[in-house]
């Protein structure tokens, strides 16, 4: 299974973005984490079936109601065996 790394830019800190990402990931059965970065972006890493990761990516591009996503930088890699979905 692939690993998705998404770096999300915009108004994405302090608006529930990480909790939103966690909720959507768990709904799709994905593993990974969401973490605020010092530069104001949110890093989201997820592992699972490619089709589910593509759906998850669409959610990340939309974000929760209070967020304003400007850009999502996407990288793909091999899975690392993450378990659960955590917010840091």
C-alpha positions as CSV (number, residue, x, y, z in Angstrom):
1,X,0.0,0.0,0.0
2,X,1.2,3.5,-0.7
3,X,2.0,6.3,1.8
4,X,0.6,9.9,1.2
5,X,2.4,12.9,2.5
6,X,0.4,16.1,2.2
7,X,1.7,19.5,3.2
8,X,-1.3,21.8,3.6
9,X,-0.9,25.5,3.3
10,X,-3.5,28.3,4.1
11,X,-5.6,29.0,7.2
12,X,-5.2,25.5,8.5
13,X,-4.0,25.9,12.1
14,X,-6.5,26.8,14.9
15,X,-9.5,25.8,12.8
16,X,-9.9,22.1,13.7
17,X,-8.0,20.9,10.6
18,X,-6.0,18.1,12.3
19,X,-9.2,16.7,14.0
20,X,-11.0,16.9,10.6
21,X,-8.1,15.0,9.0
22,X,-8.2,12.4,11.7
23,X,-12.0,11.9,11.5
24,X,-11.9,11.5,7.7
25,X,-8.9,9.1,7.9
26,X,-10.6,6.9,10.4
27,X,-13.8,6.9,8.4
28,X,-11.7,5.6,5.4
29,X,-9.7,3.1,7.6
30,X,-6.4,4.9,7.0
31,X,-3.4,5.0,9.4
32,X,-1.1,8.0,9.9
33,X,-1.0,11.4,11.6
34,X,-1.6,15.1,11.3
35,X,0.8,17.6,12.8
36,X,1.1,21.4,12.9
37,X,4.3,22.7,11.5
38,X,6.1,25.8,12.8
39,X,5.7,27.6,9.4
40,X,1.8,27.5,9.7
41,X,1.3,24.5,7.5
42,X,-0.2,21.1,8.5
43,X,1.7,17.9,7.6
44,X,-0.6,14.9,7.0
45,X,0.7,11.4,6.5
46,X,-1.6,8.6,5.7
47,X,-1.3,4.9,4.6
48,X,-3.8,2.7,3.0
49,X,-5.3,1.6,-0.3
50,X,-4.6,4.1,-3.1
51,X,-8.3,4.6,-3.9
52,X,-9.0,5.6,-0.3
53,X,-6.0,7.9,-0.1
54,X,-7.2,9.7,-3.2
55,X,-10.6,10.2,-1.5
56,X,-8.8,11.4,1.6
57,X,-6.8,13.8,-0.4
58,X,-10.0,15.4,-1.8
59,X,-11.1,15.9,1.8
60,X,-7.8,17.5,2.7
61,X,-8.1,19.9,-0.2
62,X,-11.5,21.0,1.1
63,X,-10.8,21.1,4.8
64,X,-13.3,21.8,7.6
65,X,-15.7,24.7,7.4
66,X,-13.5,27.3,9.1
67,X,-10.3,26.4,7.2
68,X,-9.1,28.1,4.0
69,X,-6.9,25.6,2.1
70,X,-4.6,27.5,-0.4
71,X,-2.3,24.7,-1.5
72,X,-1.7,21.0,-0.9
73,X,1.8,19.7,-1.8
74,X,1.6,16.0,-2.3
75,X,4.3,13.3,-2.2
76,X,3.9,9.5,-2.5
77,X,6.1,6.9,-1.0
78,X,6.1,3.3,0.2
79,X,4.2,2.5,3.4
80,X,6.1,2.4,6.7
81,X,3.5,0.4,8.7
82,X,1.9,3.1,10.7
83,X,-0.9,2.1,13.1
84,X,-3.9,4.2,14.0
85,X,-4.3,7.9,13.1
86,X,-2.8,10.4,15.6
87,X,-2.9,14.1,16.0
88,X,0.3,15.8,17.2
